Amino acid sequence: MRKHFLHIIKNLVTAIVVTLFFSCDNDFNEVQKVGVLQNQPIGEAENIDLKYTEVKEDTVRLLANLLSPKMLDYSNRNFAFNVFPDGVVLYVYDDKKNKTTITSDYAIVYSETDIIDLRGDVQIATHQKDTLFTEQLYYNQKLEWAFTNEPFVFKSLTNSTHGVGFDSDKEFKRYQMLEMGGEIELDN
């Protein structure tokens, strides 16, 4: 009788464990689905054509124009950001309406820090024909400052310089190149 009683308890415990295992598996699957949904963008936009303007004394001035085939909005995250997985073209205009063109294969814009992370075939071309080429570049919108620790090539009308590490204001008037080399023309 005792063996029979132990056998019944053993079967009952096995049945409960199996039931709990399968019910937990279903709950775990639901938890995984929620986690996946939280990692999805809150919005998606295609064929972006954003214009940033400024109004002064009843005059509207175009500051920048952002073009991109696709944008993913992750503003539902604690550290909000937007991803441009298919690249960007950004036209930035100065006070004299001179245009600087910035392109990259991929970009991330971090809302809280105003940092833009440009990646893959990054090019910045000014109206003065100065052009910077690199694989990754950060741009601080608040400070209007660009920087990279990656290899770069900087071409102007008279010089072609390369190196690793570059810091500059948005107009390439004040810049610093690290580990540089290339062909530089000096005034006598």
QUIQUIBEL-V302836 format. One record per helix or strand of 3 or more residues. SS is the DSSP state (H for helix, E for strand). FROM is the first residue (numbers start at 0). TO is the last residue. Records with the same first field share a line. If there is no record, write none. Layout:
# QUIQUIBEL-V302836
SS = FROM-TO / FROM-TO
This chain:
# QUIQUIBEL-V302836
H = 1-38
E = 42-55 / 58-73 / 80-83 / 87-92 / 98-103 / 105-109 / 114-124 / 130-139 / 144-154 / 159-168 / 174-176 / 180-182
